[in-house]
Amino acid sequence: MLVPMLALDVAGTTVQDQGVVLTAFESAFSNLVPEIWAERSKELMDYAVATMGQSKIEVFTAMLGEGAKAHMANVEFEKAYLKAIEAGGARPIDGAEELFVVARQHGIPVVLTTGFSRKTLDALISALGWGDAIDLTVTPTEAGRGRPHPDMLNLAATHFGVTDKSSVVVAGDTESDITFGKAFGSSHVYGVTTGAHSYSQLVRAGATNVFASVQDLISLITS
């Protein structure tokens, strides 16, 4: 299969989450809006899980309904997440780094897309030592909108001069990742069950196929 670009999600897809994202959400809410957290903790966390993969600032805005408060919550989220990274909470999913190497050996540019801010993503990439392993990283702010809108993929495709969107391989662990790839126009949108959403959720979202991890993509892109 000729693949012009490989686009992968970060937390839960290429990076082990280990509950860090949800812990950071909890920290943001409990520290910033303790009264709302006390009354609506389950509702808020359920929404956080359902919207995994989407722009964090957009998720906070939807939950809190205020631009200023959402921004403050996002700052708290990033502080908690970065603290976890500094404590050694950033580890690659088994096979992810091998996939990067194999893709590039076959002339396929590797792109990471995320719901994180540039500051958080850069800290994560640095902690993992992936600076030279990835061809491009894209955040929602840089592209215009986050998932499920296809803006980040459109930006990456333009960067690499990709014209055949249907042949781009997109993979992620959430329903938003799947919707994102389909909205872009890829015919190869794969779910992986190493993150937030289940096999059935990924299938329901319209995944082309669902794999145990991104490691399974190695044979796919080299076939």
C-alpha positions as CSV (number, residue, x, y, z in Angstrom):
1,M,0.0,0.0,0.0
2,L,1.4,3.4,-1.0
3,V,1.1,5.7,2.0
4,P,1.9,9.4,1.5
5,M,1.6,10.3,5.2
6,L,1.2,8.6,8.6
7,A,-0.8,10.7,11.1
8,L,-1.0,9.5,14.7
9,D,-2.5,10.7,17.9
10,V,-0.4,11.1,21.0
11,A,-1.8,10.2,24.5
12,G,-3.2,6.7,24.4
13,T,-2.0,6.0,20.9
14,T,1.7,6.5,20.7
15,V,2.3,7.5,24.4
16,Q,1.1,5.5,27.4
17,D,-1.6,7.5,29.2
18,Q,-1.6,5.6,32.5
19,G,-4.5,7.8,33.6
20,V,-2.4,10.9,33.6
21,V,-4.8,12.9,31.4
22,L,-7.8,12.2,33.6
23,T,-5.8,13.0,36.7
24,A,-4.8,16.3,35.2
25,F,-8.5,17.1,34.4
26,E,-9.4,16.2,38.0
27,S,-6.6,18.5,39.3
28,A,-7.8,21.4,37.2
29,F,-11.4,21.2,38.3
30,S,-10.8,20.5,42.0
31,N,-8.3,23.4,42.3
32,L,-10.0,26.0,40.1
33,V,-13.7,25.3,40.7
34,P,-14.0,23.2,43.8
35,E,-17.7,24.0,44.3
36,I,-18.6,22.8,40.7
37,W,-16.3,19.8,41.1
38,A,-18.1,18.8,44.4
39,E,-21.5,18.8,42.7
40,R,-20.7,17.6,39.2
41,S,-17.5,15.5,39.3
42,K,-19.0,12.4,37.6
43,E,-20.6,14.5,34.9
44,L,-17.4,16.4,34.2
45,M,-15.2,13.3,34.1
46,D,-17.6,11.4,31.9
47,Y,-17.5,14.3,29.5
48,A,-13.7,14.4,29.7
49,V,-13.6,10.7,28.7
50,A,-16.1,11.1,25.9
51,T,-14.2,14.0,24.4
52,M,-10.7,12.5,24.7
53,G,-8.6,13.6,21.7
54,Q,-10.3,17.0,21.3
55,S,-8.7,20.3,22.0
56,K,-8.4,20.7,25.7
57,I,-9.2,24.4,25.7
58,E,-12.4,23.7,23.7
59,V,-13.3,20.9,26.1
60,F,-12.9,23.2,29.1
61,T,-14.9,25.9,27.3
62,A,-17.8,23.5,26.7
63,M,-17.8,22.3,30.3
64,L,-17.4,25.7,32.0
65,G,-19.1,28.0,29.5
66,E,-16.7,30.8,30.1
67,G,-13.7,31.8,28.1
68,A,-11.6,33.2,31.0
69,K,-12.5,30.3,33.4
70,A,-11.8,27.7,30.6
71,H,-8.4,29.3,30.0
72,M,-7.6,29.1,33.7
73,A,-8.7,25.5,33.9
74,N,-6.5,24.7,30.9
75,V,-3.5,26.3,32.6
76,E,-4.2,24.1,35.7
77,F,-4.6,21.0,33.5
78,E,-1.2,21.7,31.8
79,K,0.6,22.3,35.1
80,A,-0.7,18.9,36.4
81,Y,0.1,17.1,33.2
82,L,3.6,18.6,32.9
83,K,4.3,17.7,36.5
84,A,3.4,14.1,35.7
85,I,5.7,14.1,32.7
86,E,8.6,15.5,34.8
87,A,8.0,12.7,37.3
88,G,8.6,10.1,34.6
89,G,5.0,9.7,33.4
90,A,5.9,9.8,29.7
91,R,6.5,6.4,28.1
92,P,6.0,5.2,24.6
93,I,3.4,2.6,23.6
94,D,5.2,-0.6,22.7
95,G,6.0,-0.6,19.0
96,A,5.4,3.1,18.5
97,E,9.1,4.0,18.1
98,E,9.6,1.1,15.8
99,L,6.7,2.3,13.7
100,F,8.3,5.7,13.3
101,V,11.5,4.2,12.1
102,V,9.9,1.8,9.6
103,A,7.6,4.5,8.2
104,R,10.5,6.8,7.5
105,Q,12.6,4.0,6.0
106,H,9.7,3.6,3.5
107,G,9.7,7.4,2.8
108,I,6.5,8.0,4.8
109,P,6.5,11.2,6.8
110,V,5.3,10.7,10.4
111,V,2.9,13.3,11.9
112,L,1.7,13.6,15.4
113,T,-1.6,15.4,16.0
114,T,-3.0,16.2,19.4
115,G,-5.5,18.0,21.6
116,F,-2.7,19.4,23.8
117,S,-1.2,22.9,23.5
118,R,2.2,23.5,21.9
119,K,3.8,23.9,25.3
120,T,2.5,20.6,26.6
121,L,3.3,18.7,23.4
122,D,6.8,20.1,23.1
123,A,7.5,19.1,26.8
124,L,6.2,15.6,26.0
125,I,8.2,15.2,22.9
126,S,11.3,16.3,24.7
127,A,10.7,13.9,27.6
128,L,10.4,11.1,25.2
129,G,13.4,12.1,23.1
130,W,11.3,12.1,20.0
131,G,12.7,15.4,18.5
132,D,14.4,13.7,15.6
133,A,11.9,10.8,15.3
134,I,8.9,12.8,14.1
135,D,8.6,14.8,10.8
136,L,5.9,17.1,12.0
137,T,3.7,17.8,15.0
138,V,0.5,19.9,14.9
139,T,-1.7,21.4,17.6
140,P,-5.3,22.7,17.3
141,T,-4.3,26.4,17.7
142,E,-1.8,26.2,14.8
143,A,-4.3,24.5,12.5
144,G,-7.4,26.5,13.4
145,R,-9.6,23.9,15.1
146,G,-9.0,20.7,16.9
147,R,-10.7,17.3,16.5
148,P,-13.2,16.2,15.2
149,H,-12.5,18.9,12.6
150,P,-9.9,17.8,10.0
151,D,-7.9,21.1,10.2
152,M,-4.7,19.5,11.7
153,L,-4.6,16.8,9.0
154,N,-5.3,19.4,6.3
155,L,-2.3,21.5,7.5
156,A,0.0,18.5,7.6
157,A,-1.1,17.4,4.1
158,T,-0.4,20.8,2.8
159,H,3.0,20.8,4.5
160,F,4.0,17.6,2.8
161,G,2.3,18.3,-0.5
162,V,-0.1,15.4,-0.1
163,T,-2.9,15.4,-2.7
164,D,-4.3,11.9,-2.3
165,K,-6.0,12.2,1.1
166,S,-7.7,8.8,0.8
167,S,-4.3,7.0,1.0
168,V,-3.2,8.8,4.2
169,V,-3.1,6.5,7.2
170,V,-4.7,8.0,10.4
171,A,-4.7,6.2,13.7
172,G,-6.0,7.0,17.2
173,D,-7.5,5.6,20.4
174,T,-10.7,7.8,20.5
175,E,-13.9,8.3,18.7
176,S,-12.8,11.9,17.9
177,D,-9.6,10.5,16.2
178,I,-11.8,8.3,14.0
179,T,-14.2,11.1,13.1
180,F,-11.2,13.4,12.5
181,G,-9.7,11.0,9.9
182,K,-13.0,10.4,8.2
183,A,-13.7,14.1,7.9
184,F,-10.3,14.6,6.3
185,G,-11.1,12.0,3.7
186,S,-8.9,9.1,4.6
187,S,-9.9,5.6,3.6
188,H,-7.5,4.2,6.2
189,V,-8.7,5.4,9.6
190,Y,-7.6,2.9,12.3
191,G,-8.5,2.6,15.9
192,V,-6.2,1.2,18.6
193,T,-7.3,-0.1,22.0
194,T,-4.4,1.2,24.0
195,G,-6.2,4.3,25.2
196,A,-9.5,5.9,26.2
197,H,-12.1,4.2,24.1
198,S,-13.1,0.6,23.6
199,Y,-13.2,-1.6,20.5
200,S,-16.9,-1.1,20.1
201,Q,-16.8,2.6,20.5
202,L,-14.1,2.9,17.8
203,V,-16.1,0.6,15.4
204,R,-19.2,2.6,16.0
205,A,-17.3,5.8,15.2
206,G,-16.5,4.3,11.8
207,A,-12.9,3.0,12.1
208,T,-11.7,1.1,9.0
209,N,-10.3,-1.5,11.4
210,V,-9.3,-1.7,15.0
211,F,-6.0,-3.0,16.2
212,A,-4.5,-3.9,19.6
213,S,-1.8,-1.1,19.2
214,V,0.0,1.0,16.6
215,Q,2.6,-1.8,16.4
216,D,0.1,-3.6,14.2
217,L,0.4,-0.8,11.6
218,I,4.0,-1.8,10.8
219,S,3.0,-4.7,8.7
220,L,0.2,-2.7,7.1
221,I,2.3,0.2,5.8
222,T,5.1,-2.2,4.6
223,S,2.8,-4.5,2.7
